[in-house]
Amino acid sequence: MSVKILALLIAAGSGLAMALQGSLNAALGKVIGLMETTLIVHLTGLVLAAAVLFLFLPGGNRLGQFAQAPWYAYLGGALGVLIIYAVARSIPKVGVAPATTAIILGQVLTAGVIDHFGLFGLERLPFTWHRIAGTLLMAAGAWLLLKK
């Protein structure tokens, strides 16, 4: 199996996990509230990440090099709070498939800009007309999923 196929399968698996996570977070949010859910999700994630990190050292024990990263690299945690809250809030209103489609559309549009300009030190990959057409087709799919 090629490295690219494996990477795409892993990415698809993360999409599966995101749809499950959003559904579970929405269910928990109905019971304890959205900000409470966001806190619990991050606390359980912290415990799991710390256990994996300190028990298995998958990153080669480079945690001490955290100060070498640029300041903006640490915004992921704040974005995680926004993401968890927004997903848990939107899924009960529109359903899992339409919300997930809108999420993916937002991801693809943002990823296209990041790739096109090579932001955050990533390789520059131009946003070609093929990618624009694919994004427009995804937008049409999102619109169709919202139709009753």
N, C-alpha and C positions, 0 to 999 in steps of 0.2 A: 504494500500500500504506500502510495507516495506521501510525502510530508504535507503537501498541500491538501490532499484528500483527508488525511488525519486531522489537520488543523480545522478544516471545514466541519468535520463530524464533531469535533470538540465544541466548536462554536454553536452548532445546531443543538448539541446537548445543553449548552448554557441557555439557549433560547427556551428549551423545554423546561429547564429549571426556573427561568424567569416567569414563565406562564404559571407554573405551579406556585412559585413564591408569591406572585401577585394575588393569586386566588386565596392562598392561605392567609396572607396579610390582610386581605379584605375581610375574610371571615373573622379573624382575630379583632380587627378594627371595629366590627359591629358589636363585639362583646365588651372590649375594654377602652375603645377610643383610638383615634388615628395617631396622635402623638405618643400615646402609651405603647401602641403597637410598634411604632418606629423605634422607641427606646428598647423594647424587649427584643426586637429583631437584631438590633445592633449589639446588645449585650450577649445574646446567644451566639452571634457571629464572632464576637470578640473572644469568648471562651473557646469556641472551636478553633479559631485561627491560632490563638495562643497555644493550645494543646498541640496542634499539628506542628507549629513552629518550634516549640521547645522540646517536644518529644522526638521529632524526626529530622529537624534541621534541613528541610528541603531546599532552602536558599543558600546553603553553604555557610550559615552563621555570619551573615553580612549586615545584621541589624545595626551594628555600631557605626555603619557608614551613612546613616540616615541624614546627617547634616550636609552631605555632598549633593543631595538632590535639590533642584531649583524649588523656590517657594511654591510655585503653582502646582507642583506635583502633589502637594498635600491637600489640595482642594477636593480630592476624591471622597474623603470622608463626609464633608459638608454636602457634596452632591448626592452621596448615598442617602443622607437624611431626606433631602428633597425628593429623590426618586422613590423611596419606600413610601413616603407620605402621599405623593401624587398618584402612584399606582394603586395604593389601597383606597384612595378616594375615588378614582375614576372607574375602577372595575365594577363596583356595585351599581353605578349609574348607567353604564353602557354595555356591560358584559365583558367577558374575558377576551373573546376573539376581536371585537372592535377595538378595545383598549390596547391589546397587544399589537394589533396592526398599526394603530396610531403611534405607539411607542417605537416600533420598528421603523416606521416612516421617519419619525424624528431622529432616530439614530442614524439612518442612512443619509439623510440630508446633512446632518452635522458631520458625519464621517466623511462625506464627499467634500465638504469645505476643508476639513482638517487634512485630508489626503491632497487636495488640489494645491493647497498652500504649503504643505509639509510642516504644519504647526507642531510645536512641542518636540522638535528634533526628529520627527518621523520622516520617512522617505516621501518625497513629492510624487504623487500619482495624479495626473490631470483628470479632471471630471469631464470625461468625453461625452459625446452625444448619446452613446450607448447607455452610459450610466444615468444620464438625465432621463432618457426614455424609460429605463427600468424604474427609476424613482417615480415618474409620472404614472406608470402602470400600478405601482404599489399604492399611490395616492388614490387612484381609481378603485382599487380593491378595498381600501379602507372605507371609501365612500359607500361602496356596495354593501359592505358588512354592516354599516350603520342603517341602511334602508330596511324598513320592515315589510 
